Amino acid sequence: MVFAQIKNGNVVNIIALNDESLIPRFSEGFDAFIRVDGMLPYPSPNAGWTYDGVNLIPPPPKSPSQLDMLNKKIADYEELGPKLIRQIKINNTLAGITVEQSAQIIRDYGDILQMVNEGMFPTALYALQNAQPSGFATQDVLNSWIQLLQSSM
């Protein structure tokens, strides 16, 4: 048997008892002592819930912290980075890039491509916006990389 100990309209503790004779001892000093095992809604109530005299009410959902939001955004970028690099490779191949031109792109833009691969999109975007065209990487190619990054942010 699982019970909620309620004080001033708040569930302060959840307690499991295996003997009904213990109920008076553990209900003493509380405004309410309610059996909650098998109750709906799931999950079962726990400390932090409120009691309005009839219903047990869960607390409102917590807003994610700034740290949680940053962690999620960075993790999303890190997951997406290799996919964007693959898309750049596909676009370059479809545009007819040669092995020599590919090697030149790595020499000229390897640091930027690594930033993209690692999910450092704002930094890579800044670097691309300030990069000079070189060889196969014409301004149109650089602009397509910029557009790919911006559409992913």
C-alpha positions as CSV (number, residue, x, y, z in Angstrom):
1,M,0.0,0.0,0.0
2,V,1.3,3.4,-1.0
3,F,0.2,6.6,0.7
4,A,0.7,10.3,0.2
5,Q,1.3,12.4,3.3
6,I,-0.2,15.8,2.8
7,K,0.4,19.0,4.7
8,N,-1.0,22.4,3.8
9,G,-2.3,21.2,0.5
10,N,1.1,19.8,-0.6
11,V,2.2,16.2,-0.9
12,V,5.3,16.2,1.3
13,N,6.1,12.5,1.2
14,I,5.1,9.1,-0.3
15,I,5.3,6.2,2.0
16,A,4.8,2.4,1.4
17,L,3.3,0.4,4.2
18,N,2.8,-3.4,4.3
19,D,0.7,-3.4,7.4
20,E,-2.6,-1.5,7.8
21,S,-2.1,-1.2,11.5
22,L,0.7,1.3,10.8
23,I,-1.6,3.8,9.1
24,P,-2.5,5.7,12.3
25,R,1.2,6.1,13.2
26,F,2.2,7.4,9.8
27,S,-0.9,9.6,9.2
28,E,-0.5,11.5,12.5
29,G,0.4,15.1,12.0
30,F,-0.7,15.4,8.4
31,D,-3.8,17.2,7.0
32,A,-4.5,14.2,4.8
33,F,-3.2,10.7,4.3
34,I,-4.4,9.3,0.9
35,R,-3.8,5.9,-0.6
36,V,-2.3,6.5,-4.1
37,D,-1.2,3.1,-5.4
38,G,-3.0,2.3,-8.5
39,M,-4.4,5.8,-8.9
40,L,-4.9,7.5,-12.1
41,P,-3.4,9.6,-13.6
42,Y,-0.1,8.0,-14.1
43,P,2.6,8.5,-12.9
44,S,1.6,8.1,-9.3
45,P,1.7,11.3,-7.2
46,N,4.9,12.2,-5.4
47,A,6.4,15.0,-3.3
48,G,5.8,18.3,-5.0
49,W,2.2,17.5,-6.0
50,T,-0.7,19.5,-4.5
51,Y,-4.0,18.4,-3.1
52,D,-7.1,20.6,-3.4
53,G,-9.2,18.5,-1.0
54,V,-10.4,16.2,-3.8
55,N,-7.7,15.9,-6.5
56,L,-4.0,15.3,-6.5
57,I,-2.5,17.8,-9.0
58,P,1.0,17.4,-10.5
59,P,3.3,20.4,-10.5
60,P,3.5,22.4,-13.7
61,P,6.2,21.3,-16.1
62,K,9.6,23.0,-15.5
63,S,10.9,25.2,-18.2
64,P,14.2,24.0,-19.4
65,S,17.2,26.0,-18.1
66,Q,19.4,28.0,-20.3
67,L,22.1,25.3,-19.8
68,D,19.7,22.6,-20.9
69,M,18.7,24.5,-24.0
70,L,22.3,25.2,-24.9
71,N,23.2,21.5,-24.4
72,K,20.4,20.4,-26.6
73,K,21.2,22.9,-29.4
74,I,24.9,22.0,-29.4
75,A,24.1,18.3,-29.4
76,D,21.7,18.9,-32.4
77,Y,24.4,20.8,-34.3
78,E,27.0,18.1,-33.5
79,E,24.6,15.5,-34.9
80,L,23.8,17.5,-37.9
81,G,27.3,18.6,-38.8
82,P,28.5,15.3,-40.6
83,K,25.2,15.3,-42.5
84,L,25.9,18.8,-43.8
85,I,29.4,17.8,-44.8
86,R,28.0,14.8,-46.7
87,Q,25.6,17.2,-48.5
88,I,28.5,19.5,-49.4
89,K,30.3,16.5,-50.8
90,I,27.3,15.4,-52.8
91,N,26.8,19.0,-54.2
92,N,30.5,19.2,-55.2
93,T,30.4,15.8,-56.9
94,L,27.3,16.7,-58.8
95,A,28.9,19.9,-59.9
96,G,31.8,17.9,-61.3
97,I,34.6,18.6,-58.8
98,T,37.9,16.9,-59.6
99,V,40.2,15.3,-57.0
100,E,42.7,18.2,-57.5
101,Q,40.0,20.7,-56.8
102,S,38.8,18.8,-53.8
103,A,42.3,18.8,-52.4
104,Q,42.5,22.6,-53.0
105,I,39.2,23.0,-51.1
106,I,40.6,21.1,-48.1
107,R,43.7,23.3,-48.1
108,D,41.8,26.5,-48.4
109,Y,38.6,25.7,-46.4
110,G,39.5,22.7,-44.3
111,D,39.2,24.6,-41.0
112,I,35.7,25.9,-42.0
113,L,34.6,22.4,-43.1
114,Q,35.9,21.0,-39.8
115,M,33.8,23.6,-37.9
116,V,30.8,22.5,-39.9
117,N,31.5,18.8,-39.2
118,E,31.8,19.5,-35.4
119,G,28.6,21.5,-35.3
120,M,30.2,24.9,-34.8
121,F,27.7,26.5,-37.2
122,P,27.7,30.1,-36.1
123,T,31.6,30.2,-36.2
124,A,31.7,28.4,-39.6
125,L,29.1,30.8,-41.0
126,Y,31.1,33.8,-39.9
127,A,34.2,32.3,-41.5
128,L,32.4,31.5,-44.7
129,Q,30.9,35.0,-44.9
130,N,34.5,36.4,-44.7
131,A,36.2,33.8,-46.9
132,Q,37.5,34.6,-50.4
133,P,36.6,32.4,-53.4
134,S,39.4,30.1,-54.5
135,G,39.4,27.7,-57.4
136,F,36.4,25.4,-57.5
137,A,35.0,27.3,-54.5
138,T,33.6,30.2,-56.4
139,Q,31.4,32.8,-54.6
140,D,28.4,30.8,-55.7
141,V,29.7,27.6,-54.1
142,L,30.6,29.6,-50.9
143,N,27.1,31.1,-51.0
144,S,25.5,27.6,-51.3
145,W,27.5,26.5,-48.2
146,I,26.3,29.6,-46.3
147,Q,22.7,28.9,-47.4
148,L,23.0,25.3,-46.3
149,L,24.3,26.4,-42.8
150,Q,21.7,29.1,-42.4
151,S,18.8,26.7,-43.3
152,S,20.1,24.3,-40.6
153,M,20.3,26.8,-37.8
